[in-house]
Amino acid sequence: QVQLVESGGGLVQAGGSLRLSCAASRIIFRIHAMGWYRQAPGKQRELVATIKNDGSTNYADSVKGRFTISRDNAKNTVYLQMNSLKPEDTAVYYCNVQVVVGFGNADYWGQGTQVTVSS
C-alpha cells in the first residue's frame, strides 16, 4: 500500500515560515498529482495546493503569493514552502497523493502534521 510520511510542522510566530515535506513510498501506480490539504478544528478539510504530473500547480486563494508547492519526482516527495504565515493558517496539514488506477484514480493521505501560527 502507498505510504505517505509527513514532516516539518510545528509552532511559528505570525510572519514566519515553515517547510513541509511528504515522502511517498511503495508507489506501484502512476502518480497523477500530489498536494496539501488542511483542516482546522470545526471546519472541513480544504485544498491548499496541488501539483500535477505536468508540473502545473493550483493554490487556494487564501495562500496565493505566500505558499509554494514543489516536488522531487525522483524521490516521490512533495514540499510546501509556507511564508508569511498567519494565525488563520493554523491547522493540521495533510499530504495527498492521487494515483492512476484503471479508468479513475485513488487518493492516499498522510498522517497529518500540526501547524500552529501564533499572533
Backbone hydrogen bonds in HBPLUS format (Angstrom, degrees):
<---DONOR---> <-ACCEPTOR-->    atom                        ^
c    i                          cat <-CA-CA->   ^        H-A-AA   ^      H-
h    n   atom  resd res      DA  || num        DHA   H-A  angle D-A-AA Bond
n    s   type  num  typ     dist DA aas  dist angle  dist       angle   num
A0003-GLN N   A0025-SER O   3.14 MM  22  5.27 163.4  2.17 141.3 143.7     1
A0025-SER N   A0003-GLN O   2.86 MM  22  5.27 159.0  1.90 153.1 160.3     2
A0005-VAL N   A0023-ALA O   3.03 MM  18  5.34 160.5  2.07 142.4 148.0     3
A0023-ALA N   A0005-VAL O   3.03 MM  18  5.34 159.4  2.07 146.0 145.8     4
A0007-SER N   A0021-SER O   2.97 MM  14  5.31 143.2  2.10 149.2 151.2     5
A0021-SER N   A0007-SER O   2.90 MM  14  5.31 163.4  1.92 149.7 151.9     6
A0010-GLY N   A0114-GLN O   2.96 MM 104  6.11 116.3  2.37 141.2 158.8     7
A0116-THR N   A0010-GLY O   2.95 MM 106  6.19 169.7  1.96 156.6 157.1     8
A0012-VAL N   A0116-THR O   2.93 MM 104  6.34 157.0  1.98 164.7 172.2     9
A0118-SER N   A0012-VAL O   2.96 MM 106  6.34 154.6  2.03 150.7 158.4    10
A0016-GLY N   A0013-GLN O   2.92 MM   3  5.51 152.6  1.99 144.1 146.0    11
A0014-ALA N   A0118-SER O   2.77 MM 104  5.65 132.2  2.00 163.7 166.7    12
A0015-GLY N   A0085-LEU O   2.71 MM  70  4.85 162.8  1.74 141.5 147.8    13
A0085-LEU N   A0016-GLY O   3.10 MM  69  5.53 176.0  2.11 153.8 153.9    14
A0018-LEU N   A0082-MET O   2.94 MM  64  5.22 149.2  2.04 141.9 151.9    15
A0082-MET N   A0018-LEU O   2.78 MM  64  5.22 169.8  1.79 179.3 175.9    16
A0020-LEU N   A0080-LEU O   2.91 MM  60  4.97 163.4  1.93 141.2 140.9    17
A0080-LEU N   A0020-LEU O   2.91 MM  60  4.97 149.9  2.00 136.8 140.3    18
A0022-CYS N   A0078-VAL O   2.90 MM  56  5.29 132.5  2.12 154.2 166.2    19
A0078-VAL N   A0022-CYS O   2.95 MM  56  5.29 155.0  2.01 146.9 152.8    20
A0024-ALA N   A0076-ASN O   2.91 MM  52  5.47 167.3  1.93 156.1 160.4    21
A0100-VAL N   A0030-ARG O   2.79 MM  70  5.48 161.8  1.82 161.5 167.9    22
A0032-HIS N   A0098-GLN O   2.69 MM  66  5.39 161.1  1.73 147.0 153.0    23
A0053-ASN N   A0032-HIS O   3.11 MM  21  5.63 135.1  2.32 155.8 146.8    24
A0033-ALA N   A0098-GLN O   3.33 MM  65  5.18 158.6  2.38 131.2 134.7    25
A0098-GLN N   A0033-ALA O   2.86 MM  65  5.18 173.0  1.86 153.4 155.5    26
A0034-MET N   A0051-ILE O   2.96 MM  17  5.50 162.1  1.99 153.5 158.0    27
A0051-ILE N   A0034-MET O   2.77 MM  17  5.50 155.4  1.83 168.1 175.9    28
A0035-GLY N   A0096-ASN O   2.84 MM  61  5.09 150.8  1.92 149.0 150.2    29
A0096-ASN N   A0035-GLY O   2.85 MM  61  5.09 156.8  1.90 145.8 143.7    30
A0036-TRP N   A0049-ALA O   2.77 MM  13  5.37 159.1  1.81 161.7 166.9    31
A0048-VAL N   A0036-TRP O   2.86 MM  12  5.43 154.0  1.93 153.0 149.1    32
A0049-ALA N   A0036-TRP O   3.22 MM  13  5.37 158.4  2.27 139.5 143.5    33
A0037-TYR N   A0094-TYR O   2.89 MM  57  5.14 160.6  1.93 150.1 156.7    34
A0094-TYR N   A0037-TYR O   2.69 MM  57  5.14 162.3  1.72 145.7 152.2    35
A0038-ARG N   A0046-GLU O   2.92 MM   8  5.51 154.6  1.98 151.5 159.6    36
A0046-GLU N   A0038-ARG O   2.85 MM   8  5.51 163.4  1.88 157.9 160.9    37
A0039-GLN N   A0092-VAL O   2.93 MM  53  5.35 147.1  2.04 141.7 152.2    38
A0092-VAL N   A0039-GLN O   3.06 MM  53  5.35 173.7  2.06 136.5 135.6    39
A0043-LYS N   A0040-ALA O   3.00 MM   3  5.41 156.3  2.06 142.0 139.8    40
A0060-ALA N   A0048-VAL O   2.95 MM  12  5.18 156.8  2.01 144.8 141.6    41
A0050-THR N   A0058-ASN O   2.90 MM   8  5.24 147.2  2.01 144.6 153.0    42
A0058-ASN N   A0050-THR O   3.02 MM   8  5.24 144.9  2.15 143.7 145.9    43
A0052-LYS N   A0056-SER O   2.93 MM   4  5.48 158.0  1.98 155.7 162.5    44
A0055-GLY N   A0052-LYS O   2.94 MM   3  5.31 162.2  1.97 115.8 120.1    45
A0063-VAL N   A0060-ALA O   3.05 MM   3  5.65 160.4  2.09 118.2 124.0    46
A0066-ARG N   A0063-VAL O   2.97 MM   3  5.41 159.8  2.01 135.2 138.7    47
A0067-PHE N   A0063-VAL O   3.04 MM   4  5.63 158.1  2.08 164.5 163.0    48
A0083-ASN N   A0066-ARG O   3.04 MM  17  5.15 156.2  2.10 133.3 140.1    49
A0068-THR N   A0081-GLN O   2.85 MM  13  5.08 149.5  1.95 143.7 152.8    50
A0081-GLN N   A0068-THR O   2.85 MM  13  5.08 163.0  1.87 158.9 155.5    51
A0070-SER N   A0079-TYR O   3.17 MM   9  5.23 157.1  2.22 132.7 136.7    52
A0079-TYR N   A0070-SER O   2.84 MM   9  5.23 167.0  1.86 144.0 146.6    53
A0072-ASP N   A0077-THR O   2.81 MM   5  5.23 150.9  1.90 157.3 160.3    54
A0075-LYS N   A0072-ASP O   3.07 MM   3  5.51 136.6  2.27 108.7 120.0    55
A0076-ASN N   A0072-ASP O   2.93 MM   4  5.90 108.9  2.45 141.3 159.9    56
A0077-THR N   A0072-ASP O   3.20 MM   5  5.23 166.9  2.22 137.5 140.6    57
A0076-ASN N   A0073-ASN O   3.18 MM   3  4.81 153.8  2.25  94.4 102.4    58
A0089-ASP N   A0086-LYS O   2.86 MM   3  5.39 162.7  1.89 119.4 125.0    59
A0090-THR N   A0087-PRO O   3.03 MM   3  5.62 165.6  2.05 118.4 122.5    60
A0091-ALA N   A0115-VAL O   3.01 MM  24  5.56 147.2  2.12 147.9 158.2    61
A0115-VAL N   A0091-ALA O   2.94 MM  24  5.56 163.3  1.96 159.5 165.0    62
A0093-TYR N   A0113-THR O   2.86 MM  20  5.26 173.5  1.87 147.4 145.3    63
A0113-THR N   A0093-TYR O   2.90 MM  20  5.26 147.5  2.01 137.5 147.7    64
A0110-GLY N   A0095-CYS O   2.90 MM  15  4.95 152.6  1.98 141.2 144.1    65
A0097-VAL N   A0108-TYR O   2.98 MM  11  5.25 155.3  2.05 146.9 152.5    66
A0108-TYR N   A0097-VAL O   2.91 MM  11  5.25 149.2  2.01 147.1 157.1    67
A0099-VAL N   A0106-ALA O   2.93 MM   7  5.38 161.0  1.97 153.7 158.6    68
A0106-ALA N   A0099-VAL O   2.88 MM   7  5.38 149.4  1.97 146.7 156.7    69
A0101-VAL N   A0104-GLY O   3.03 MM   3  5.47 160.3  2.07 123.5 129.2    70
A0104-GLY N   A0101-VAL O   3.00 MM   3  5.47 159.3  2.05 140.0 140.0    71
